Amino acid sequence: MEELKKYLEQDGVLGVVRSSNGDVRFFRHRGVFDLFKLLSANPGFMKGGTIADKVIGRGAALLIAKGGIAQVYARLISLSAIEVLEKNGIPVTFDKQVPHIINREGTDICPVEKLTAHISDPEEAFFLIADFVQRMNKGNF
């Protein structure tokens, strides 16, 4: 995990996931987009792997659980993300815990955190987030 944490110091790296066989993927976009894209394109990549990310909210935690990640580190994590990870038996370490992840404007709770607030099933969350990503890509949000 220490190696993955060091990647977070690199310019533009917001998160990094290492598969169980050692392959590494970097996340460079804010939010859950890179995580969702990886899970959609290569559903088995995360199984048994590790992830280090600068910010993990409930939506990301549900995607992490769906992907089968074995261990998580976050610089900043929401309380509900911790609950999701623990409920799914995924060990998590973090630097700072907050009640909620805040949106980019700093005016409200993150939209994906709101979207998944009452969801505990990773499969259900995946489909809700898929719809959210599709709407964002069309500019309808």
ChimeraX attribute file (.defattr): number of C-alpha atoms within 10 A of each C-alpha:
attribute: neighborCount
match mode: 1-to-1
recipient: residues
	/A:1	13
	/A:2	8
	/A:3	8
	/A:4	19
	/A:5	18
	/A:6	11
	/A:7	17
	/A:8	19
	/A:9	12
	/A:10	9
	/A:11	8
	/A:12	12
	/A:13	16
	/A:14	20
	/A:15	26
	/A:16	22
	/A:17	24
	/A:18	21
	/A:19	18
	/A:20	16
	/A:21	11
	/A:22	10
	/A:23	11
	/A:24	16
	/A:25	17
	/A:26	21
	/A:27	20
	/A:28	14
	/A:29	13
	/A:30	14
	/A:31	20
	/A:32	19
	/A:33	18
	/A:34	18
	/A:35	22
	/A:36	21
	/A:37	13
	/A:38	18
	/A:39	18
	/A:40	13
	/A:41	9
	/A:42	11
	/A:43	14
	/A:44	17
	/A:45	21
	/A:46	27
	/A:47	18
	/A:48	15
	/A:49	22
	/A:50	23
	/A:51	24
	/A:52	29
	/A:53	24
	/A:54	19
	/A:55	21
	/A:56	30
	/A:57	29
	/A:58	30
	/A:59	30
	/A:60	28
	/A:61	28
	/A:62	26
	/A:63	22
	/A:64	29
	/A:65	23
	/A:66	21
	/A:67	24
	/A:68	19
	/A:69	27
	/A:70	21
	/A:71	18
	/A:72	22
	/A:73	23
	/A:74	22
	/A:75	16
	/A:76	18
	/A:77	27
	/A:78	21
	/A:79	17
	/A:80	24
	/A:81	26
	/A:82	23
	/A:83	15
	/A:84	23
	/A:85	22
	/A:86	14
	/A:87	12
	/A:88	20
	/A:89	13
	/A:90	19
	/A:91	14
	/A:92	17
	/A:93	14
	/A:94	17
	/A:95	10
	/A:96	12
	/A:97	18
	/A:98	13
	/A:99	12
	/A:100	20
	/A:101	25
	/A:102	17
	/A:103	14
	/A:104	12
	/A:105	8
	/A:106	9
	/A:107	8
	/A:108	12
	/A:109	16
	/A:110	19
	/A:111	16
	/A:112	21
	/A:113	22
	/A:114	17
	/A:115	16
	/A:116	22
	/A:117	16
	/A:118	11
	/A:119	16
	/A:120	17
	/A:121	15
	/A:122	21
	/A:123	15
	/A:124	15
	/A:125	24
	/A:126	20
	/A:127	11
	/A:128	17
	/A:129	22
	/A:130	16
	/A:131	12
	/A:132	18
	/A:133	18
	/A:134	13
	/A:135	12
	/A:136	12
	/A:137	10
	/A:138	9
	/A:139	8
	/A:140	8
	/A:141	9
